[in-house]
Amino acid sequence: MRNVLKRTFNKKISAAVLTAVMLFVSVFSMSMIADAASFSPRLSAPSSSNKYYYSNLNVFYKYGYGMPNCTAYAYGRAYEILGTEPKLSWNNAEQWYGYNKANGYYKYGQTPKVGAIACWAYSGGGGHVAVVEKIENGVITLSNSAYSGTNFYLSTANVSDPNVGGNSWWNFQGYIYLGDFSGSTSTTQATTKKVTYTTGTYKTNVSTSLNMRSGAGTGYSYVASIPNNVTLNVTKVSTAGGYAWGYTSYNGKTGWVALDYCKFVSAATQPTTAKPTVQPTTAKPTVQPTTAKPTVQSTTAKATQPATTVPATTVQPTTVQPTTAPAADDDESFTIGDVNLDGSVDILDATEISRFAVSSAALSDVQMKLADFNQDGVVNIVDATEIQKIVIKG
């Protein structure tokens, strides 16, 4: 009788355990499906009340290295996507990929996927991380933040670009896959949406200004800065470097602008009635000395606090300066390379030039003269690289 009762009891226990396991698997599976379906591309800046970016949930914010900072942004974005604390590095951006690979927290690889974190290491030290928000028509759209620069900006790259749109001195390491979001409704819609740029009328759609260049591509020289909400008549369209470029005119100058930063108005051209909002050329530059956060960590900070994404060699501004210092205006002069006009030539100046080179920042006429570090008449990534070399050697 005891054996019969024992067998009956064991059967009941086994059935209960099996039911619990099946229930857990079902709930877990539904949770995974819900997570994938809830993914939505972030194409605008998070508000200052967003807890994933602007609270102690974000370890970079907690220890004083909050936005603008690529690591603080990518950590917050990962937290926002997952809904739970991400298992990502608390250190410099260039350490994220290796840290994940060594610990095996997330899958990784070289193929772009929606929701993945793209990782770079700089040739001279430092790095960058960004988040893949969309992949459509062979173009990757990434959301970013930049140390001592912009809280939020979007960048694009062709899926075949091995450096994923990074500058020449960036070395792409790979992607960290936070999950599989290929089944997300919003992702499916985004990947099937076809974006076609044609000739016609556009309006600039930028937070500050849009660079006009002499050719279709970020490697061409600067021609002019076009303010927001200016009407442009585009007569030719070309693609290069993951961007669609439109040939247009502004203020008597002609050149190419990235149509990704413009709103399409009409296939027909119309009078450009919008008045430029730029200041008269006789006005003194309004660029104030940089107020970027110091990169020196507090001595009371915990040992596990994240490091800033700026290379350690740039904690103190270098004292190495070019021998020539052109006049910025009639009243004062600055050193060539001192783009942010803070009295030092350092990595912050190289960052400003890099942002200008990828059309995410504008420079005044004074800054343009100072940014041409190698004095070849063109402001591009080469000038930023030259400054970085001097800073590292210094």
C-alpha positions as CSV (number, residue, x, y, z in Angstrom):
1,M,0.0,0.0,0.0
2,R,2.8,2.3,0.8
3,N,4.5,1.7,-2.5
4,V,1.3,2.5,-4.3
5,L,0.8,5.7,-2.4
6,K,4.5,6.6,-3.0
7,R,4.2,6.0,-6.8
8,T,0.9,8.0,-6.9
9,F,2.5,10.9,-4.9
10,N,5.6,10.9,-7.1
11,K,3.4,11.1,-10.2
12,K,1.5,14.0,-8.8
13,I,4.8,15.8,-7.9
14,S,6.2,15.2,-11.4
15,A,3.1,16.4,-13.1
16,A,3.1,19.6,-10.9
17,V,6.8,20.2,-11.7
18,L,6.2,19.7,-15.4
19,T,3.3,22.1,-15.4
20,A,5.3,24.7,-13.6
21,V,8.2,24.3,-16.1
22,M,5.9,24.6,-19.1
23,L,4.2,27.7,-17.5
24,F,7.6,29.3,-17.0
25,V,8.8,28.6,-20.5
26,S,5.5,30.0,-21.9
27,V,5.8,33.2,-19.9
28,F,9.4,33.5,-20.7
29,S,8.8,33.0,-24.4
30,M,5.9,35.5,-24.4
31,S,8.2,38.0,-22.5
32,M,10.9,37.6,-25.2
33,I,8.3,38.1,-27.9
34,A,7.0,41.2,-26.1
35,D,10.5,42.6,-25.8
36,A,11.2,42.2,-29.5
37,A,7.8,43.6,-30.6
38,S,8.3,46.7,-28.3
39,F,11.5,47.9,-30.0
40,S,11.1,51.3,-31.6
41,P,13.9,53.2,-33.4
42,R,15.0,56.3,-31.5
43,L,15.4,59.1,-34.1
44,S,15.2,62.0,-31.7
45,A,16.9,63.0,-28.5
46,P,15.6,61.6,-25.2
47,S,14.1,64.1,-22.9
48,S,15.9,65.3,-19.8
49,S,13.3,63.4,-17.7
50,N,14.1,60.1,-19.3
51,K,15.4,57.9,-16.4
52,Y,17.5,55.7,-18.6
53,Y,19.8,58.6,-19.6
54,Y,19.3,61.2,-16.8
55,S,19.2,59.3,-13.5
56,N,21.4,57.1,-11.3
57,L,20.1,54.1,-13.2
58,N,22.7,55.1,-15.8
59,V,26.1,54.4,-14.2
60,F,27.8,57.1,-16.3
61,Y,25.4,59.7,-15.2
62,K,25.7,58.5,-11.6
63,Y,29.5,59.0,-11.5
64,G,29.6,62.3,-13.3
65,Y,30.2,61.3,-16.9
66,G,26.7,61.8,-18.3
67,M,25.7,63.1,-21.6
68,P,27.0,64.5,-23.9
69,N,29.0,61.3,-23.9
70,C,28.8,58.3,-26.3
71,T,29.1,55.7,-23.5
72,A,26.4,57.4,-21.3
73,Y,24.1,57.5,-24.3
74,A,24.7,54.0,-25.5
75,Y,24.3,52.6,-22.0
76,G,21.1,54.4,-21.5
77,R,19.8,53.4,-24.9
78,A,20.6,49.7,-24.1
79,Y,18.8,50.1,-20.8
80,E,15.8,51.6,-22.6
81,I,15.7,48.8,-25.2
82,L,16.1,45.9,-22.7
83,G,14.1,47.4,-19.9
84,T,16.7,45.9,-17.5
85,E,20.2,46.9,-16.5
86,P,22.5,46.1,-19.4
87,K,25.7,44.0,-18.8
88,L,28.0,46.4,-20.6
89,S,31.4,47.8,-19.8
90,W,31.6,50.8,-17.4
91,N,34.8,51.9,-19.0
92,N,36.0,53.7,-22.1
93,A,34.1,53.1,-25.4
94,E,37.1,51.3,-27.0
95,Q,36.9,48.6,-24.2
96,W,33.2,47.7,-24.7
97,Y,33.6,45.2,-27.5
98,G,36.5,43.3,-25.8
99,Y,34.8,43.4,-22.4
100,N,31.6,41.7,-23.8
101,K,33.6,39.2,-25.9
102,A,35.7,38.2,-22.8
103,N,32.6,37.8,-20.5
104,G,30.2,36.4,-23.1
105,Y,27.2,38.5,-22.0
106,Y,25.8,39.1,-25.4
107,K,26.4,37.7,-28.9
108,Y,28.7,39.7,-31.1
109,G,29.8,39.9,-34.7
110,Q,30.4,42.0,-37.9
111,T,26.9,42.0,-39.4
112,P,24.7,45.1,-38.6
113,K,21.5,44.3,-36.8
114,V,18.8,46.6,-35.5
115,G,19.3,47.3,-31.8
116,A,23.0,46.4,-31.8
117,I,25.8,48.5,-30.4
118,A,28.5,49.5,-32.9
119,C,32.0,49.8,-31.4
120,W,35.1,51.6,-32.6
121,A,38.6,52.2,-31.2
122,Y,40.7,55.2,-32.3
123,S,44.2,54.8,-33.7
124,G,45.7,57.1,-31.1
125,G,43.6,56.0,-28.1
126,G,39.9,56.4,-27.2
127,G,36.9,55.2,-29.0
128,H,33.2,55.5,-29.8
129,V,29.9,53.6,-29.4
130,A,26.6,54.1,-31.2
131,V,23.3,52.2,-31.5
132,V,21.8,50.8,-34.8
133,E,18.3,52.1,-35.0
134,K,17.3,51.3,-38.6
135,I,18.6,49.3,-41.6
136,E,16.8,50.2,-44.8
137,N,17.7,50.4,-48.5
138,G,21.2,49.3,-47.7
139,V,21.7,52.2,-45.3
140,I,22.4,51.9,-41.5
141,T,21.1,54.6,-39.3
142,L,22.8,55.0,-35.9
143,S,22.0,57.2,-32.9
144,N,24.9,58.8,-31.1
145,S,26.2,61.2,-28.5
146,A,29.6,62.9,-28.5
147,Y,31.8,63.8,-25.5
148,S,32.0,67.6,-25.1
149,G,29.8,67.9,-28.2
150,T,26.2,67.0,-29.1
151,N,23.8,65.3,-26.7
152,F,22.2,63.4,-29.6
153,Y,22.7,63.0,-33.3
154,L,22.0,60.5,-36.1
155,S,24.6,59.2,-38.5
156,T,24.3,56.9,-41.5
157,A,26.5,54.3,-43.2
158,N,26.3,52.0,-46.1
159,V,25.9,48.3,-45.1
160,S,29.0,47.5,-47.1
161,D,31.2,50.1,-45.4
162,P,33.7,48.1,-43.2
163,N,34.2,51.2,-41.0
164,V,30.4,51.8,-40.6
165,G,30.7,55.5,-41.4
166,G,33.6,56.1,-38.9
167,N,36.4,58.6,-39.6
168,S,39.6,57.4,-41.2
169,W,41.3,57.1,-37.8
170,W,38.5,55.1,-36.3
171,N,38.9,51.3,-36.3
172,F,35.6,49.4,-36.3
173,Q,35.6,46.5,-33.8
174,G,32.2,45.0,-34.3
175,Y,28.6,44.9,-33.0
176,I,27.2,43.8,-29.6
177,Y,23.8,42.2,-30.2
178,L,21.5,43.1,-27.3
179,G,18.8,40.8,-28.7
180,D,17.0,39.7,-31.8
181,F,14.6,42.4,-32.8
182,S,14.1,41.2,-36.4
183,G,10.5,40.3,-35.6
184,S,9.6,43.7,-34.2
185,T,6.6,45.3,-36.0
186,S,8.3,48.7,-36.1
187,T,11.5,47.2,-37.4
188,T,9.7,45.3,-40.1
189,Q,8.0,48.5,-41.2
190,A,11.2,50.4,-41.1
191,T,13.2,47.9,-43.2
192,T,10.5,47.8,-45.9
193,K,10.0,51.5,-46.1
194,K,11.6,52.9,-49.3
195,V,13.2,56.3,-49.1
196,T,13.7,58.0,-52.5
197,Y,15.3,61.4,-53.0
198,T,14.5,63.3,-56.1
199,T,15.1,66.8,-57.5
200,G,12.7,69.4,-56.2
201,T,12.2,71.7,-53.2
202,Y,13.5,70.9,-49.8
203,K,13.7,72.7,-46.4
204,T,16.7,72.3,-44.1
205,N,15.8,70.3,-40.9
206,V,18.6,70.7,-38.5
207,S,19.1,71.9,-34.9
208,T,21.9,74.3,-35.8
209,S,23.0,74.5,-39.5
210,L,23.8,72.3,-42.4
211,N,27.1,72.3,-44.3
212,M,27.2,72.9,-48.0
213,R,30.2,71.2,-49.6
214,S,32.0,71.5,-53.0
215,G,31.2,67.9,-53.9
216,A,28.8,65.0,-53.0
217,G,30.6,63.6,-49.9
218,T,31.9,64.6,-46.5
219,G,35.5,64.6,-47.9
220,Y,34.8,67.7,-50.0
221,S,35.7,71.2,-48.8
222,Y,33.2,73.4,-46.9
223,V,31.4,76.0,-49.0
224,A,28.8,77.5,-46.6
225,S,26.6,76.9,-43.5
226,I,22.8,76.9,-44.1
227,P,20.5,77.6,-41.2
228,N,17.4,75.6,-40.3
229,N,14.1,76.0,-42.2
230,V,15.7,77.5,-45.4
231,T,14.1,76.6,-48.7
232,L,16.5,74.9,-51.2
233,N,15.9,74.1,-54.9
234,V,17.7,70.8,-55.6
235,T,18.5,70.3,-59.3
236,K,20.7,67.1,-59.1
237,V,20.8,64.2,-56.7
238,S,23.7,61.8,-55.9
239,T,24.6,59.2,-53.2
240,A,27.9,58.9,-51.4
241,G,29.1,57.6,-48.1
242,G,25.6,56.4,-47.0
243,Y,24.1,59.9,-47.6
244,A,21.8,61.3,-50.4
245,W,23.3,64.6,-51.7
246,G,21.5,67.4,-53.5
247,Y,23.1,70.1,-55.6
248,T,21.6,73.5,-54.7
249,S,22.5,77.1,-54.2
250,Y,22.4,79.4,-51.2
251,N,23.4,83.0,-50.7
252,G,25.0,83.2,-54.1
253,K,27.0,80.0,-53.5
254,T,26.5,76.5,-55.1
255,G,27.3,73.1,-53.7
256,W,26.0,69.9,-52.3
257,V,24.1,69.2,-49.1
258,A,23.0,66.0,-47.3
259,L,19.3,65.6,-48.1
260,D,19.0,63.3,-45.1
261,Y,18.9,66.5,-43.0
262,C,16.2,68.1,-45.1
263,K,12.5,67.8,-45.5
264,F,11.1,67.1,-49.0
265,V,8.5,69.8,-49.9
266,S,7.6,69.4,-53.6
267,A,8.9,67.9,-56.8
268,A,8.7,71.4,-58.3
269,T,11.1,74.2,-57.5
270,Q,9.9,77.4,-55.9
271,P,11.3,80.8,-54.9
272,T,13.7,80.6,-51.9
273,T,11.8,83.2,-49.7
274,A,13.3,82.1,-46.4
275,K,15.8,84.6,-45.1
276,P,19.1,83.3,-43.7
277,T,19.3,83.7,-39.9
278,V,23.1,83.9,-39.8
279,Q,24.7,87.0,-38.2
280,P,26.3,89.7,-40.4
281,T,29.9,88.8,-41.4
282,T,31.2,91.9,-39.6
283,A,30.0,90.6,-36.2
284,K,32.5,89.3,-33.8
285,P,32.5,85.5,-33.3
286,T,30.1,84.5,-30.6
287,V,31.8,81.2,-29.8
288,Q,32.5,81.1,-26.1
289,P,35.4,79.2,-24.5
290,T,34.4,75.5,-24.0
291,T,32.8,74.5,-20.8
292,A,33.4,70.8,-21.4
293,K,33.6,68.7,-18.2
294,P,37.1,68.0,-16.9
295,T,38.2,64.5,-17.6
296,V,40.0,64.1,-14.3
297,Q,38.1,61.6,-12.1
298,S,37.3,62.5,-8.5
299,T,39.6,60.9,-6.0
300,T,36.6,59.8,-3.9
301,A,34.9,58.0,-6.8
302,K,34.5,54.2,-6.5
303,A,37.0,52.0,-8.3
304,T,34.2,50.7,-10.5
305,Q,33.1,54.1,-11.8
306,P,33.2,54.4,-15.6
307,A,36.1,56.3,-17.3
308,T,35.5,59.1,-19.7
309,T,35.7,58.3,-23.4
310,V,38.5,60.9,-23.9
311,P,41.9,59.2,-24.0
312,A,43.9,59.6,-20.8
313,T,46.7,61.5,-22.6
314,T,44.3,64.4,-23.1
315,V,43.6,65.1,-19.5
316,Q,45.8,68.2,-19.5
317,P,45.8,70.4,-22.6
318,T,49.0,70.1,-24.6
319,T,51.3,73.0,-24.7
320,V,52.5,72.2,-28.2
321,Q,51.3,74.9,-30.6
322,P,51.9,75.7,-34.3
323,T,54.3,78.5,-35.0
324,T,51.8,80.5,-36.9
325,A,48.8,82.3,-35.4
326,P,46.6,84.2,-38.0
327,A,44.5,87.1,-36.9
328,A,40.9,86.0,-36.1
329,D,39.6,89.6,-36.4
330,D,40.9,93.1,-36.0
331,D,41.1,93.1,-32.2
332,E,42.6,89.7,-31.3
333,S,44.3,86.7,-32.6
334,F,44.2,82.9,-31.9
335,T,46.5,80.0,-32.4
336,I,46.0,77.8,-35.5
337,G,44.2,74.7,-34.3
338,D,42.4,76.4,-31.3
339,V,39.0,75.8,-32.9
340,N,37.0,76.2,-29.7
341,L,38.9,79.4,-28.8
342,D,39.8,78.3,-25.3
343,G,43.5,79.1,-25.6
344,S,44.8,75.5,-26.0
345,V,45.2,73.1,-28.9
346,D,43.9,69.8,-27.7
347,I,41.6,66.8,-28.4
348,L,38.6,69.0,-28.0
349,D,39.6,71.0,-31.0
350,A,40.1,67.8,-33.0
351,T,36.6,66.7,-31.9
352,E,35.1,69.9,-33.2
353,I,36.8,69.5,-36.6
354,S,35.7,65.8,-36.8
355,R,32.1,66.9,-36.1
356,F,32.3,69.5,-38.8
357,A,33.8,66.9,-41.3
358,V,30.7,64.6,-40.9
359,S,28.3,67.5,-41.2
360,S,27.1,67.4,-37.6
361,A,28.5,70.8,-36.6
362,A,29.1,74.2,-38.2
363,L,32.1,76.5,-37.8
364,S,32.2,80.3,-37.9
365,D,34.5,82.1,-40.4
366,V,37.1,82.6,-37.6
367,Q,36.9,78.9,-36.6
368,M,37.3,77.8,-40.2
369,K,40.6,79.7,-40.4
370,L,41.8,78.1,-37.2
371,A,40.6,74.6,-38.1
372,D,42.8,74.5,-41.3
373,F,45.6,73.1,-39.2
374,N,47.8,71.9,-42.1
375,Q,47.1,75.1,-44.0
376,D,46.1,73.3,-47.3
377,G,43.0,75.5,-47.7
378,V,40.6,72.6,-46.8
379,V,39.1,71.8,-43.4
380,N,38.7,68.0,-43.1
381,I,39.5,65.0,-41.0
382,V,43.2,65.3,-41.9
383,D,43.4,68.5,-39.8
384,A,41.8,66.6,-36.8
385,T,44.3,63.8,-37.2
386,E,47.3,66.2,-37.2
387,I,46.1,67.8,-34.0
388,Q,45.6,64.4,-32.4
389,K,49.1,63.3,-33.3
390,I,50.5,66.4,-31.6
391,V,48.4,65.9,-28.5
392,I,49.5,62.2,-28.2
393,K,53.2,63.1,-28.6
394,G,52.9,66.0,-26.2
